[in-house]
Amino acid sequence: MINVIVMHDKRIIKTADYKNEFIDVKTNAKISKKLENIILKKYGNERLRMKEKGFVKFKGSESKGAMHYIKYNNNYVSLTEKSSRKMKDMNKNSGLTIAFGLLSKNYNDIKVDIIEDVKVVNEVYSYMKTKKHTHYKNTSDNLVVLTYPNV
């Protein structure tokens, strides 16, 4: 269960609740205490906490913008339309260039899992709607769920 994520020198760093250690997402290796102290000093404990819901910024060759994300079944997920330009970018580049938080300028390329199962899409949409965290007025066959791995 990840509760902290931060971009530092183009690296995604995370911590686990139960271990209290910082891990580099790409290499899955524990980072040094020196780097851990730099991150804590720079960002502070409260700013590092990834919220249950928020926004993720994305950019691609054809589009850029922000998407709602929410924690659902211990994963961070977003909804988007199959026909969107960001989907074209993701299919072309096998991933998405994102920054967590609207104020962040640190973008990183990550592989995003796409779930097209209508049942899952409807469940996520309903959950996001009950939490008042979606701009979609209703669900449609054109929506998919994006899952951000290990964040």
C-alpha positions as CSV (number, residue, x, y, z in Angstrom):
1,M,0.0,0.0,0.0
2,I,1.8,3.1,-1.3
3,N,1.2,6.4,0.5
4,V,4.0,8.6,-0.8
5,I,5.1,9.4,-4.3
6,V,7.4,12.2,-5.5
7,M,9.4,13.1,-8.6
8,H,13.1,13.8,-7.8
9,D,15.7,14.3,-10.5
10,K,13.4,12.6,-13.1
11,R,13.0,9.5,-10.8
12,I,9.7,8.4,-9.3
13,I,10.3,7.7,-5.6
14,K,7.7,6.0,-3.4
15,T,7.4,4.7,0.2
16,A,5.4,1.9,1.6
17,D,3.2,2.4,4.7
18,Y,4.4,-0.8,6.3
19,K,8.1,-0.5,5.6
20,N,8.9,3.2,6.1
21,E,11.5,3.1,3.3
22,F,11.9,5.0,0.1
23,I,12.0,3.0,-3.2
24,D,12.9,4.0,-6.7
25,V,9.9,2.8,-8.8
26,K,12.0,2.2,-12.0
27,T,14.7,0.0,-10.4
28,N,12.6,-1.1,-7.4
29,A,15.7,-0.5,-5.2
30,K,15.8,1.2,-1.8
31,I,17.3,4.7,-2.1
32,S,20.1,6.0,0.2
33,K,19.4,7.7,3.5
34,K,21.1,10.8,2.1
35,L,18.6,11.1,-0.8
36,E,15.7,10.2,1.5
37,N,16.7,13.2,3.8
38,I,17.0,15.5,0.8
39,I,13.5,14.5,-0.4
40,L,12.0,15.0,3.1
41,K,13.7,18.3,3.5
42,K,12.6,19.5,0.0
43,Y,9.0,18.4,0.1
44,G,8.1,17.8,3.7
45,N,6.0,14.9,5.0
46,E,2.6,16.4,4.4
47,R,3.2,17.4,0.8
48,L,4.4,13.9,-0.1
49,R,1.2,12.2,0.9
50,M,-0.7,11.2,-2.3
51,K,-4.4,11.9,-1.6
52,E,-7.3,9.5,-2.2
53,K,-8.3,11.6,-5.2
54,G,-6.7,14.4,-7.2
55,F,-5.4,15.3,-10.6
56,V,-2.6,14.0,-12.8
57,K,-1.2,16.1,-15.7
58,F,-0.3,14.5,-19.0
59,K,1.3,15.6,-22.2
60,G,1.8,13.9,-25.5
61,S,2.6,14.7,-29.1
62,E,-1.1,15.5,-29.9
63,S,-2.5,16.6,-26.5
64,K,-1.9,17.8,-23.0
65,G,-4.2,18.3,-20.0
66,A,-5.3,17.0,-16.7
67,M,-7.3,14.0,-15.6
68,H,-9.0,13.1,-12.3
69,Y,-7.5,10.2,-10.5
70,I,-8.9,8.3,-7.5
71,K,-7.8,5.4,-5.4
72,Y,-10.1,2.5,-6.2
73,N,-9.4,-1.1,-4.9
74,N,-5.9,-0.1,-3.8
75,N,-5.0,1.2,-7.3
76,Y,-4.9,4.8,-8.6
77,V,-7.2,5.0,-11.7
78,S,-8.6,7.5,-14.2
79,L,-11.4,7.5,-16.8
80,T,-10.9,8.6,-20.4
81,E,-12.6,8.2,-23.8
82,K,-11.3,5.6,-26.2
83,S,-11.4,8.1,-29.0
84,S,-9.3,10.8,-27.1
85,R,-6.0,12.1,-28.4
86,K,-4.3,10.9,-25.2
87,M,-5.3,7.4,-26.1
88,K,-3.8,7.8,-29.5
89,D,-0.6,9.0,-27.9
90,M,-0.6,6.1,-25.4
91,N,-1.1,3.5,-28.2
92,K,1.6,5.0,-30.3
93,N,4.1,5.5,-27.4
94,S,3.1,2.5,-25.2
95,G,2.5,4.8,-22.2
96,L,1.9,8.3,-21.1
97,T,4.0,11.2,-19.9
98,I,2.6,12.3,-16.6
99,A,3.2,14.5,-13.5
100,F,1.3,13.9,-10.3
101,G,-0.3,17.0,-9.0
102,L,-1.3,20.2,-10.9
103,L,1.7,22.2,-9.6
104,S,4.4,19.6,-10.5
105,K,6.6,20.3,-13.5
106,N,8.4,16.9,-13.2
107,Y,7.0,14.7,-16.0
108,N,7.9,11.0,-16.3
109,D,7.0,8.3,-18.9
110,I,5.1,5.5,-17.4
111,K,3.2,2.5,-18.8
112,V,-0.5,2.8,-18.1
113,D,-2.7,-0.2,-18.1
114,I,-6.0,0.2,-20.1
115,I,-9.1,-1.6,-19.0
116,E,-11.9,-1.7,-21.5
117,D,-14.2,-4.2,-19.6
118,V,-17.6,-2.4,-19.4
119,K,-18.4,-3.8,-16.0
120,V,-15.1,-2.4,-14.5
121,V,-15.6,0.9,-16.3
122,N,-19.1,1.2,-14.8
123,E,-17.9,0.3,-11.3
124,V,-15.1,2.9,-11.5
125,Y,-17.4,5.5,-12.9
126,S,-20.1,4.9,-10.2
127,Y,-17.4,5.1,-7.5
128,M,-16.0,8.3,-8.9
129,K,-19.5,9.8,-9.2
130,T,-20.3,8.9,-5.5
131,K,-17.1,10.7,-4.5
132,K,-18.0,13.7,-6.8
133,H,-14.7,13.3,-8.6
134,T,-15.6,13.0,-12.3
135,H,-16.5,15.4,-15.0
136,Y,-18.4,12.8,-17.1
137,K,-22.2,13.1,-16.8
138,N,-22.8,9.5,-17.5
139,T,-21.0,6.3,-18.5
140,S,-20.7,5.1,-22.1
141,D,-19.2,2.4,-24.2
142,N,-16.6,4.9,-25.2
143,L,-15.0,5.1,-21.7
144,V,-12.0,3.1,-20.5
145,V,-10.2,2.9,-17.2
146,L,-6.5,3.8,-16.9
147,T,-4.6,2.2,-14.1
148,Y,-1.3,3.6,-12.9
149,P,1.0,0.7,-11.9
150,N,2.8,0.8,-8.5
151,V,2.0,4.4,-7.6
